[in-house]
Amino acid sequence: MSSPGVSEDELEPSKLSRRGQRAEAEAMFASIGDGAITTDEFGRITRVNPAATAMLGFNPKELIGTWFPKKIVAVTEDDKPINLIDRPITQAFLTGKPVSAKTYYRCKNGQTVPFSINVSPIVVRRKPLGAIEVFRDITTEEEVDRMKSEFISLASHQLRTPLSAIKTYTHMLADGYHGKLTNDQKSALNTVIGASDRMNELISTLLNITRLESGSIDIMPKKLRIDKIANEVISELSMMARGKAVDLSAEIKGQGDLHIKTDGLIVKEVMTNLTSNAIKYTPEGGSVKLVVRPRVANVIIDVIDSGWGIPQYSQDQVFSKFFRAQNIVKRETTGTGLGLYLVKGLVDMLGGRIWFVSREEKGTTFSFSLPRKAPPVTKTTPTQATQGDQL
């Protein structure tokens, strides 16, 4: 029976229209080039497209109606299961927001494959009705990144040998081992020495980034005094500061415990990088201060400068690879834009957090926190560089 006031002829086209819309939606879902899976509010799989079944090795009947986390197993790179709470689809349900991540899925044939994942919750009138996950196989990208890192590492090591010879002989010439030099000759040698120092710094940075991205940097935690490291950094960079007429100092704020269990070598690398950057981008007559603030659960280190600052429109790119602010490029032509990218990666490895506050022409404060609890000890991979090149 038709509804009152609606004829059979009027009702039938409406039904056909809805069927057509559903068929169109199904066709669009099936034609998505990436893998796509939808679930209901309980995490049961309701729909899966051909790309997903092809990548995972399951057929649709094996997936439809099953609980997503149980059927599609997420693992770490070394094939250890990931906690349910840490999975992207769980985070999407909990937060009600889209989540992007990289993870590994164990396919039906047992192979572990890396995927780039985007999960979006399906919410209607503030009620979660399910989620849709879209993912793609990034095996090729992973292999390209690995080959690129190996090439950079190999090339950097090969550059070290001739660079060492250049540095040795230029210093010998500058010290008069092969005869007295004229002022013009001394000036030329100082230019060569400065260029070789910058080249050595670039090579070290490239090697450290390669190790960071490949996970081959060791974390060797031990109990140490954080203020002692800060004072060492100040001492080692004092000549650089004097050369630019920049006032360099350290300060301890508060009466908290200065002992912390962490990797001192990595912490020193972070402090040195941030402090040398601050000196480099502070004009003559300015100041740079390294401040240590012990807290109950962590220690906060601030590097405060009165330098040129970072423009507001560039601040979201500060920790990106090869980024250099436009106001800096005009004043300081040297620099790779890799230092802060490396620093953030190292702080993350130590379980810390890094942030900054900056105003153009007013200066910048970079801060990072380190937990008092030691990060886990990690082991190096067989491709690690020799000890002399470590951080």
Sequence and secondary structure as in RCSB ss.txt:
>XXXX:A:sequence
MSSPGVSEDELEPSKLSRRGQRAEAEAMFASIGDGAITTDEFGRITRVNPAATAMLGFNPKELIGTWFPKKIVAV
TEDDKPINLIDRPITQAFLTGKPVSAKTYYRCKNGQTVPFSINVSPIVVRRKPLGAIEVFRDITTEEEVDRMKSE
FISLASHQLRTPLSAIKTYTHMLADGYHGKLTNDQKSALNTVIGASDRMNELISTLLNITRLESGSIDIMPKKLR
IDKIANEVISELSMMARGKAVDLSAEIKGQGDLHIKTDGLIVKEVMTNLTSNAIKYTPEGGSVKLVVRPRVANVI
IDVIDSGWGIPQYSQDQVFSKFFRAQNIVKRETTGTGLGLYLVKGLVDMLGGRIWFVSREEKGTTFSFSLPRKAP
PVTKTTPTQATQGDQL
>XXXX:A:secstr
   TT  HHHHHHHHHHHHHHHHHHHHHHHT SSEEEEEETTSBEEEE HHHHHHH   HHHHTTSBHHHHSEEE
 TTS B  GGGSHHHHHHHHSS EEEEEEEE TTS EEEEEEEEEEEEETTEEEEEEEEEEE HHHHHHHHHHHH
HHHHHHHHHHHHHHHHHHHHHHHHTTTTS   HHHHHHHHHHHHHHHHHHHHHHHHHHHHHHHHT      EEEE
HHHHHHHHHHHHHHHHHHTT EEEEEE SSS  EEEE HHHHHHHHHHHHHHHHHTS TT EEEEEEEE SSEEE
EEEEE S    GGGGGGTTSTT   HHHHTT     S HHHHHHHHHHHTT EEEEEEETTTEEEEEEEEESS  
      TT   GGG  
